[in-house]
């Protein structure tokens, strides 16, 4: 009965709400490298880097904080792997290096902007016979590959499949300062002919997930494990999934993975509307087990060549997700950055303030100690902040910092309007103050997202009474002083 009431409330909220920006919220985008759908559009390394920077700048301006970057495509990679060959889209030459490491470049550029970068790993599908990665896998491991229609897949019923994919995820986690490993298509193909029961199928997929989880967490326990399950977990008591769901149709026990701790975060592909959307939102929320859920929205449906949805459909879905305390993920990048039907413009207005990633309190519970010193050098146009002394208690490899500014004392660090910089890697920052006298506070954040108490300072410079500041106009100055590392297709 409670679930039915909740669903009714969601339907009502969808008609008339405008939720306020919270301090903690996942705002994510799938950035597809398959066939260069989102990136890259050229084989020039220099232009590839410029284009990626432009995309990430657009994300930052819309206060996006999580990038799901497709690192393994279809048996090929966009980083120099010791296991699989280079993805041909980068050079138009199968197996050839583009002369730089796109995954490393994306991680670095995301981190400069205070965004998380997750390596999106396509798991089971390896494409058609003419796909280079498919050709290599069929040549090297012919007994592990099955053909269904025109497509080839790694066989989810063989234990070697889990070992192989876990090895790829281990490689990425070990070599890169990645924030998450994101598994795509970790399920059976929908036309699979089951030899045994679907219960056995769910055990097979869960076994693969468990192997990957073990490989990733053994390297870096703070790296988030996530996947993109089918957007409807299963039939609900009063709302049917029309035969397309995660649990029964394709053996994805995603809610069980949250419960067991195999997943830290889910990005369900909720590419629906109306009663095929809102009741299933309630279900994901009810069975989140305290973990992070950021449903994927089908902004591609806005395009006239797709379903030609009205923007109001996506707007309502975004509002309900925020009201429910869930995150939001866009599929896919180009439809956002091309501003189809104004989705980018709306998103910039919707995300009026930056947001921090919710902490993984189930993995690490001890927040860092705050900075012991915060110094401010007042200038005519800028204030220079320097801080140090925070200590990491989590055992991860470094700390990040959040900087807050306010014209009132004490600085309210629970108000996202006061956030000037998030997940900042350095220990000094120049803030243009536009003639305002500001108070500041700095907090330290560990790799699990746990935030310390604030360190602030009250000096003799007083703010002007009744002044109002738009902190979105504050532009962070250049980073000048590095901190020393601590022991460190949908």
C-alpha positions, -999 to +999 in steps of 0.1 A: +000+000+000+028+024+008+044+018-026+011+026-044+007+058-024+043+067-033+036+061-070+005+083-068+026+111-052+052+108-080+025+111-107+013+142-089+047+157-084+055+151-121+028+176-131+038+205-109+072+207-091+104+226-094+129+210-071+158+230-056+194+221-063+208+199-035+243+199-022+248+162-030+236+148-063+250+127-092+246+145-125+261+122-152+265+118-190+273+088-211+301+098-235+300+073-263+331+064-284+314+036-303+314+047-340+324+082-328+287+088-320+297+114-294+334+115-298+358+115-317+347+130-350+382+132-365+414+112-366+435+142-358+449+138-322+451+175-317+415+181-328+403+151-308+418+167-276+403+201-285+369+186-291+369+166-258+379+197-239+350+216-255+326+188-245+339+188-209+337+225-207+300+224-217+294+198-190+311+220-164+290+250-173+259+228-168+273+216-134+276+180-146+298+161-121+302+126-135+314+115-169+309+079-181+336+076-207+334+046-230+369+030-226+362-005-238+340-005-269+335-039-287+367-059-279+388-028-284+399+000-261+406+038-262+437+034-240+469+014-246+458-021-233+480-051-228+449-073-233+430-058-263+438-037-294+432-001-300+397+010-311+399+018-349+377+049-347+406+069-333+428+065-364+408+046-390+436+021-388+427-011-368+450-016-338+469+016-343+477+041-315+465+077-319+498+089-304+483+097-270+462+081-243+425+093-246+415+077-213+443+094-194+435+127-212+398+124-202+406+116-166+430+145-163+406+170-179+377+158-158+397+161-126+407+197-136+370+205-137+362+188-104+343+160-122+345+123-117+356+101-146+343+065-148+356+040-173+326+027-192+333-010-200+311-027-225+312-063-213+294-091-232+288-078-268+317-077-292+299-066-324+295-081-359+319-102-379+335-072-395+343-055-362+381-056-355+377-064-318+353-092-326+377-107-352+406-107-327+386-123-299+372-150-323+407-157-334+422-159-299+393-174-279+370-191-304+353-213-278+343-183-257+324-166-284+288-172-295+268-158-324+232-147-321+218-133-354+244-111-369+261-102-335+287-120-315+290-121-277+312-134-250+295-164-235+282-155-201+279-191-191+317-198-192+337-189-161+365-177-184+343-148-195+342-134-160+379-139-156+386-121-188+365-090-182+377-088-146+412-087-161+403-057-182+388-039-153+418-047-131+441-033-158+422+000-159+419+003-122+455-004-115+469+019-142+446+049-140+433+073-114+398+064-123+368+072-101+346+043-112+343+012-133+310+013-151+297-020-166+275-019-197+255-048-210+263-070-181+235-094-189+222-120-213+213-110-249+175-108-250+172-136-276+195-160-258+182-196-258+186-208-222+197-244-217+188-242-181+167-219-159+168-181-157+177-185-121+209-203-133+214-174-157+212-149-129+238-168-110+261-168-141+258-130-145+263-124-108+294-145-108+309-123-135+300-092-114+315-107-083+348-114-101+350-079-114+341-064-080+368-084-064+394-074-090+386-037-088+383-034-050+415-053-044+433-026-063+415+005-051+385+001-028+374+037-033+368+031-070+330+029-075+315-002-091+284+006-112+264-007-141+235+003-164+207-023-159+175-024-179+154+005-166+126-017-151+139-042-126+109-065-129+071-065-131+055-046-102+023-056-086+002-031-105+025-021-133+039-045-159+072-042-176+058-055-209+083-083-210+114-060-209+130-060-175+164-066-159+157-095-135+135-119-155+142-111-191+180-107-191+190-121-157+203-089-142+198-089-105+209-053-101+190-047-069+205-078-054+240-065-064+232-033-044+221-053-014+251-076-015+275-047-019+287-057-054+276-023-067+281+011-052+260+029-079+234+021-105+225+040-137+193+022-148+184+029-184+149+044-178+142+053-214+104+055-209+077+079-198+045+080-178+035+048-160+065+030-176+087+055-158+074+068-124+064+035-108+097+020-116+115+051-102+097+044-069+109+008-071+146+017-076+143+042-048+127+017-024+154-010-032+185+012-033+198-001+001+215+032+008+235+031-024+236+057-052+210+055-080+211+079-109+186+068-136+194+073-172+171+095-192+165+091-229+172+126-241+178+111-276+140+107-277+138+145-281+153+143-316+128+145-345+145+114-360+137+094-329+104+098-310+103+136-312+094+139-275+085+173-261+111+187-237+084+188-209+087+150-206+123+151-197+118+182-175+092+164-154+114+133-151+144+154-139+123+172-113+109+139-099+143+123-097+156+153-078+125+154-055+132+117-048+168+123-039+181+104-069+207+114-095+202+119-132+221+106-162+218+116-199+220+092-228+237+105-246+263+133-247+257+147-282+220+153-277+229+173-246+257+194-260+238+200-293+210+214-271+182+194-288+149+211-280+167+232-254+178+203-231+212+219-225+197+253-217+172+237-193+199+217-176+221+247-170+191+264-153+181+233-135+216+228-120+218+263-107+246+253-083+274+228-083+268+195-065+291+171-046+289+133-053+271+115-024+297+098-001+302+060-001+296+057+036+292+020+033+329+017+021+346+044+041+332+061+072+360+082+086+360+117+073+393+135+070+404+159+097+400+195+087+427+218+075+446+233+104+455+266+086+435+288+062+452+320+051+437+347+030+455+374+011+431+402+003+435+420-030+416+447-049+401+423-074+410+388-060+414+370-028+442+344-025+434+314-003+460+290+010+454+260+034+470+230+047+471+204+075+441+182+066+447+145+071+432+115+053+420+087+076+407+065+048+439+050+035+432+063-001+459+081-021+450+118-018+425+144-006+403+167-025+390+201-013+358+220-015+359+258-012+329+279+000+324+317-001+297+338+015+290+374+024+277+362+059+295+347+088+297+318+095+299+304+061+271+279+055+288+248+040+255+230+036+243+256+011+254+246-024+250+283-035+282+289-015+303+264-034+331+280-054+351+249-063+345+212-058+369+183-057+398+207-060+432+190-062+454+218-049+459+238-017+457+273-029+431+292-050+425+327-063+389+338-062+378+370-080+355+388-056+340+416-078+344+442-051+327+421-024+342+413+009+338+376+014+342+350+041+356+316+031+356+280+043+375+250+031+367+213+036+387+182+028+371+152+010+385+117+008+382+094-022+350+079-007+334+114-007+335+118+031+338+155+039+356+170+068+344+198+091+351+232+076+381+253+083+372+290+081+387+323+092+371+355+104+393+385+098+388+423+101+374+427+066+337+430+070+311+423+042+289+450+030+255+447+046+226+433+025+249+425-004+240+397-028+264+376-048+259+353-077+286+327-070+281+312-105+299+343-118+330+336-096+357+322-119+383+300-103+419+312-110+446+291-124+460+263-102+495+272-093+506+251-064+504+213-064+499+194-032+522+166-023+505+132-029+497+113+003+506+076+007+494+069-021+253+011-267+232+012-250 
